[in-house]
Amino acid sequence: MKRLLTAIGIAGLAIFSAGLIVARLRLPEWRTGAVPPRSYFATRLQAATSRAGISMISPPRFQVISRSLIDADSDLDPTDPPYRVFGTRAADWLASRGRGPFVEAVVDARLRSREHEVDHLRVIYSLQGEPIGAAWLPLNPVAIQLRETATAAALRQGLAVIMAPDILRPPGQDLDVFGAKVTLVPLAGGDRQESFVVYTVPGSDLPCAQRLPGSVPAVRQRLQSIDLTDVLIVRLPGILVNALLTLGCAALFMVLLSRRRIDLTNGAILAVLSFAFTIGPPLREFGNWPQFLKLSSGAVGLAIAIFILWSAAESWVRSTTSGFRTNLDSLRAGRIGPQSGAALLAGGAAGAAVAGLWLMTVSAATLVPGLSPTDGTVRLPMFSTEFSVIGEGVLLSGFVLLAIGAAFQLPLIRRVPFCSVILATLFLATRVPVSRFWFASFGALLIAAVLVPTYNKFGLTALLTATVVAMALPAAIYAAMHVSWLGGSLIATSALCVAPLALGLVGMTRPAEAEMGEVRVPAFVHRLEEERRLQHEMDLLARMQLGLLPLTTPQIDGYDIAARSILATEAGGDLYDFLTDERGQLWVAAGDVSGHGYSCAIAQAMTKAGLASLVGSEQTPATVLARLDRVLRTSGSSRTFTSLALMRLDPPRGEGLIANAGHPYPLFAADGETREIQISSLPLGQGPARMYANTPIQFEPGSVIVFCSDGLFEAMNGNGSAYGFDRMRVLLSSCRGLTSNEILHCILEDWRKHIGRSAANDDTTIVVVKRNVITAESHSSLS
């Protein structure tokens, strides 16, 4: 095990190192160098707002962010990423201009001409101090106050001055793009590689501004050519997968909850941890209750998503996998040993490999024309109301676990080779920050090919560790590069990386006994394990009962015999047997033991053994039944009784003798008519002692006798109608000229046609004995 863990660790670190090197060569956020101090941006913000006639009434708050979008939730995306303009040269262009990451400044501000109206002013800077975007945001996000036309115009003018100080007023090149008023503004200094837009999102009167690559004519042409259909086609695969995941996970959660097959403990713990890391920004930004509720809604939504996804996925695997155990249970109980340690170490190594593949995939997107990263490989801020490193890691492991559950439990999917890896690829592709779903799927395939085997080999603890480390490790390296800005994130992400390694090493040094002992598992797991145990025992019992039935039917000259028993449940009560006494007489028994399960199986075995010991040439069916009744009474069961029809047949003479102990009347077809052999008596094993009577029958050539259990006659169709005796009598009359096997199949086909899709409620047994017709050809052959 130690050699395996060492090999996995070396491979994981090698892949991560390769991914980090590629990222340092290609991705702007890894190439832009150090982030200037906060004082640098405070000075530039003070100068810009002063020129624009804006008063800051609170100290500005700064943070490093990975995206430059002012309004990421808007359907209008006026940024038209640089990758569309510069292609594969965009990464170099962005790095040369210090874009990625960006610095966000937020301050409470107001126009000097409108001192009674206070809003948030948000400005996004490149690392070179250039304003990339700016926006006015409402101070109260719930009750938005509409501004006068003059105020709205002054707000737009203020943003224009912040973005381009030499512009006195925005030029009159206005566009209407999907309901948003967009004004194109050229940058000062003759830089024709960039312009910016001032626009108002529909439903709001507060303006936004965004720097765009390209000259004003080029940007105008691009904005006018935006086709929502094309945008939808590109985004449709990811949208569909996300929608199916959301609906499927919610439905699975409700189904498991309704069946009481769900455990909420681990899901709740992970949701609380995610919420604790994401609630920090709302607390820092707390100004009033509407603002706090709006900011915290993202943290609550993420926690709920983690709770539902993880609880559903883990419980699904627990409830459908026999013997499923996870080291999470022992870790939660404070027990750590070699198994838990190996899982943590293997998960950490796998997480390093996944992080390297993640960096390589996004880096490769910068080299392919038409592709671009949609976000940074390290999402900043690392802990916010909409994202957290630990939350994203838990979501990834939940998706993989959901894919594994579906791959092993859904019959159609289970037949597909490597189905768990394929499903995990589809689920993970929505999380890879690449603009095209097909390319994201390629990277997700590599990641799934690491995570699924990690789960299969080391279990759920290793999977969860791998996904959290995969998110935390690049973040920790990045935070170390910018420790003056990301000191708190460095501590948190480093802890997420170091803790599994430390615990794993501790576990590997402890004896195996440290993990032994009773560990709390969900109550439904105990219930399901008991049900599986009973099911296994019932399967064994069913095989034993089928083993009590004859393997073949007797081969007797002049006679044709067929028999079939169909179980309605795992362990039924029907039986039949064929015995031959010392004079060559054939004994045919057909019976039914009441009930199901162990007591039924015991009575069946006793009946078969009793017949074997009691049948003899000097006995009649009636005397055998009387003695067998006394044998069955010794079983001591007060609820089990046995119905049994017993026939003794002298094959050469065709003389038969029948006695019946409460079994359905046999049907006898002879001399052109079909009748029931009515012998009334009580079943064996219960009630007062009784005597049984013999009824003689004569088997002429062509005669047929059929023994059936009550499961045949009492079978109900969808309308609640029983199969009945009359239908059987008519059917036997029409098919008695067939062989015994053909008669048997004819009866079963008619019975199945009657019940349709309804399930049989009782076992069904049919025994057919026919004396063949002696033709001239057969007579000559016998001679």
Stockholm file with secondary structure:
# STOCKHOLM 1.0

chainA/1-783         MKRLLTAIGIAGLAIFSAGLIVARLRLPEWRTGAVPPRSYFATRLQAATSRAGISMISPPRFQVISRSLIDADSDLDPTDPPYRVFGTRAADWLASRGRGPFVEAVVDARLRSREHEVDHLRVIYSLQGEPIGAAWLPLNPVAIQLRETATAAALRQGLAVIMAPDILRPPGQDLDVFGAKVTLVPLAGGDRQESFVVYTVPGSDLPCAQRLPGSVPAVRQRLQSIDLTDVLIVRLPGILVNALLTLGCAALFMVLLSRRRIDLTNGAILAVLSFAFTIGPPLREFGNWPQFLKLSSGAVGLAIAIFILWSAAESWVRSTTSGFRTNLDSLRAGRIGPQSGAALLAGGAAGAAVAGLWLMTVSAATLVPGLSPTDGTVRLPMFSTEFSVIGEGVLLSGFVLLAIGAAFQLPLIRRVPFCSVILATLFLATRVPVSRFWFASFGALLIAAVLVPTYNKFGLTALLTATVVAMALPAAIYAAMHVSWLGGSLIATSALCVAPLALGLVGMTRPAEAEMGEVRVPAFVHRLEEERRLQHEMDLLARMQLGLLPLTTPQIDGYDIAARSILATEAGGDLYDFLTDERGQLWVAAGDVSGHGYSCAIAQAMTKAGLASLVGSEQTPATVLARLDRVLRTSGSSRTFTSLALMRLDPPRGEGLIANAGHPYPLFAADGETREIQISSLPLGQGPARMYANTPIQFEPGSVIVFCSDGLFEAMNGNGSAYGFDRMRVLLSSCRGLTSNEILHCILEDWRKHIGRSAANDDTTIVVVKRNVITAESHSSLS
#=GR chainA/1-783 SS CHHHHHHHHHHHHHHHHHHHHHHHHHCGGGTSCCCCCHHHHHHHHHHHHHHTTEEECSCCEEEEESCCCSCTTCSCCTTCCHHHHHGGGHHHHHHHTTCSSEEEEEEEEEETTCTTCCEEEEEEECTTSCEEEEEEECSSSSSCCCCCHHHHHHHHHHHHHHHCTTCSSCCSCEEEETTEEEEEEECTTSCTTEEEEEEECTTCCCEEEEEEESCHHHHHHHHHTCCHHHHHHHHHHHHHHHHHHHHHHHHHHHHHHHTTCCCCHHHHHHHHHHHHHHSHHHHHTCSSHHHHHHHHHHHHHHHHHHHHHHHHHHHHHHHHSTTCCCHHHHHHTTCCCHHHHHHHHHHHHHHHHHHHHHHHHHHHHTTSTTCCBSSCSSCSSSBCSSCBHHHHHHHHHHHHHHHHHHHHHCHHHHTSTTHHHHHHHHHHHTTSCBSCHHHHHHHHHHHHHHHHHHHHHHCHHHHHHHHHHHHHHHHHHHHHHTHHHHHHHHHHHHHHHHHHHHHHHHHHHSCGGGGCSCCCCCHHHHHHHHHHHHHHHHHHHHHHHHHHSCSSCCCCTTEEEEEEEECSSSSCCEEEEEEECTTCCEEEEEEEESSCSHHHHHHHHHHHHHHHHHCCTTCCHHHHHHHHHHHHHTTCCSSCCEEEEEEEEETTTTEEEEEEESCCCCEEEETTEEEECCCCCCCBSSSSCCCCCCEEEECCTTCEEEEECHHHHTCBCTTSCBCCSHHHHHHHHHHTTSCHHHHHHHHHHHHHHHHTTSCCSSCEEEEEEEECCCCHHHHHHHC
#=GC SS_cons         CHHHHHHHHHHHHHHHHHHHHHHHHHCGGGTSCCCCCHHHHHHHHHHHHHHTTEEECSCCEEEEESCCCSCTTCSCCTTCCHHHHHGGGHHHHHHHTTCSSEEEEEEEEEETTCTTCCEEEEEEECTTSCEEEEEEECSSSSSCCCCCHHHHHHHHHHHHHHHCTTCSSCCSCEEEETTEEEEEEECTTSCTTEEEEEEECTTCCCEEEEEEESCHHHHHHHHHTCCHHHHHHHHHHHHHHHHHHHHHHHHHHHHHHHTTCCCCHHHHHHHHHHHHHHSHHHHHTCSSHHHHHHHHHHHHHHHHHHHHHHHHHHHHHHHHSTTCCCHHHHHHTTCCCHHHHHHHHHHHHHHHHHHHHHHHHHHHHTTSTTCCBSSCSSCSSSBCSSCBHHHHHHHHHHHHHHHHHHHHHCHHHHTSTTHHHHHHHHHHHTTSCBSCHHHHHHHHHHHHHHHHHHHHHHCHHHHHHHHHHHHHHHHHHHHHHTHHHHHHHHHHHHHHHHHHHHHHHHHHHSCGGGGCSCCCCCHHHHHHHHHHHHHHHHHHHHHHHHHHSCSSCCCCTTEEEEEEEECSSSSCCEEEEEEECTTCCEEEEEEEESSCSHHHHHHHHHHHHHHHHHCCTTCCHHHHHHHHHHHHHTTCCSSCCEEEEEEEEETTTTEEEEEEESCCCCEEEETTEEEECCCCCCCBSSSSCCCCCCEEEECCTTCEEEEECHHHHTCBCTTSCBCCSHHHHHHHHHHTTSCHHHHHHHHHHHHHHHHTTSCCSSCEEEEEEEECCCCHHHHHHHC
//
